[in-house]
Amino acid sequence: MKKPVSNIATAMTQKLIHLLQQLENAEYDKMSNAGKKQFDKIWKLLGQPTNAELKKIKTKGTKNEIS
């Protein structure tokens, strides 16, 4: 059985991703570890990077800018 893949090109999915990003940005520091893990699962289900993955990308980009 094939694993379902979300179509992130649809307007509804884009809106969902936007709303989830806003929620995560506003509440991430206040979330329990269990809440953070749930967000990671949601991002993976949607084929998006997790908060930790985004931080690594940003850190890598900052290091490249300094070099």
N, C-alpha and C positions, 0 to 999 in steps of 0.2 A: 504494500500500500504506500502510495506516495505521500510525503509530508506536505500538508497544505502550505502555500506561500502567500503571504498577504500582498495585495496589489497596492503599493504605496503611492501609485500615480493617481488614484482616485481622489476626488475632492474631499470625500468624507474621511478617508484614511489620513489625508494631509491635515485636516482639521483635528482629528483625534490625536495625531502626533504632536501638533502644536499645543493642544490643551494639556496633554501629558507632560510636555516639556515645561510649560508654565507652572504646573503643579509641582513637578520635581524641583524646579529652580526655587520656588517659594518655600517648600517644605523639607528639602533634602536633609538639612542640618538637624531638623527636629525629629526626623524619622527614626524609628527603631531599626535595628539590623534586619529584622524580618521584613519590614516595609521596604527597605532598600533592596533586599533580595527579590521581592515581588516585582519591583520596578525593573530590575535587571531581567527577570523572566519576561516581562511585557515587552521590553526593548528587543530582546532576542526573538520573540515571537513575531514582532513587526520588522525584523531584519535591520534594526538600528543599533548603533553603538551604545553601550552602557555608560553610566556616569563615570566609572573608573577608566573605561577606554577613552572617553572624551578628554579626561584629565591627562592621560598619557600623551594623547595627540597634541594637546595644548602645551604641555611641558616640552615635548620634542620640538614643537614649532618655536617656542621661546628660546630654547638652547641653540637652534639653528640661526635665529636672528642675532643672538649675542656673538656667535662665532665669526 
